[in-house]
């Protein structure tokens, strides 16, 4: 039987999807990207913000129509929406044969076989159970890079966030298990590991009694075949000197940090339940750039949080203008039920939230274009992602570019390269967010 697997939401969800694919492959199931050929559909859902929730619901409704018409023999929903809205999905989309909670993804093989035998039931484990160990995965990222989820859940309890209620408390995956995963991935051709969690900087506190991300990085960097290690989702207040020491000394670790700050107004940060102030953020950013001068900093912001005054927004705008982040994304605040922020006074009109988001993105666009221009003449190592059809142009990424969220470097060369190759290039130009370059050999351009 052929399974159509639809993975929605974040890269952490994608890691769960790859685990479920591996489990199902061992059970003898095949996979297809063509819904017309699919016998079974599994949707790994997301509900982090309103748009993600809507996408998940619409996908289930669409697949539900195929299930009702008999084109599908089974429809299963997994992931955050399934965890959060079990009763609602059962009532409104009865074509879904079974629901799998976020703590039960390792049971997907049993769930599917139960459904096919006519005895389908929902599976919901304890949210605080040890996270799934990704022993068998089918990579969906092309094979040369992979996400390595190092922890599950979160205990920060930011007032706008539903994650603790659908993913549970923070639970780290043991270091030896992660190292074994990484070794298997490297043996399969993976050259870049991208470490993800709701927050990577607290890794190991629950298992080892201390922040152990630096020790994990050292262990992963020792694995043959791994060329780059990239760290995402670092809360700025949790970044230690030990972590910076390892980043500074270990050449495999990309000089790149994703530090979601969400805002810069002290009042809004307080209302968000964040544990930093504008002054602390400024000091931390200055410290990062002083310790690692070529570091690339990415962040995300929320516009239109409840109670955000024009003065608060102007403070945030000024902060972005002065800090000049290398990469930045902005989300308009999404009023999520069962969160403290949803019950706050001072909810902002949607048009105001969107206008403020657009204003910040316009500012960041100018900053990004200026930074791209300063890259001209620099020599960088890049990873080849693929080739532009019909042209002697390769799509590549620098250490400054995480997959899917950042830009590319378009490499012009008639050399024969493969996805996953690393080559050195000199930047010759830029086009908005993307760079353009040529290969170099001992400092000389190869034409």
Secondary structure, 3 states (H helix, E strand, C coil): CEEEEEECCCHHHHHHHHHHHHHHHHCCCEECCCCCCCCEEEEEECCCCHHHHHHHHHHHHHHHHHHHHCCCCEEEEEEHHHHHCHHHHHHHCCCCCEEECCCCHHHHHHHHHHHHCCCCCCECCCCCCCCCCCCCCCCCCCCCEEEEECEECCCCCCCCCCHHHHHCCCEECCHHHHHHHHHHHHHCCCCEEEEECCCCCCCCHHHHCCCCHHHHHHHHHCCCCCCEEEECCCCHHHCCHHHHHHHHHCCCEEEEEECCCECCCHHHHHHHCCCCCHHHHHHHHHHHHHHCCCCEEEEEEEECCCCCCHHHHHHHHHHHHHHCCCEEEEEECCCCCCCCHHHCCCCCCHHHHHHHHHHHHHHHHHHHHHHHHHCCCCEEEEEEEEECCCCCEEEEEECCCCCCCCCCEEEECCCCCCCCCEEEEEEEEEECCEEEEEEEECCEECC
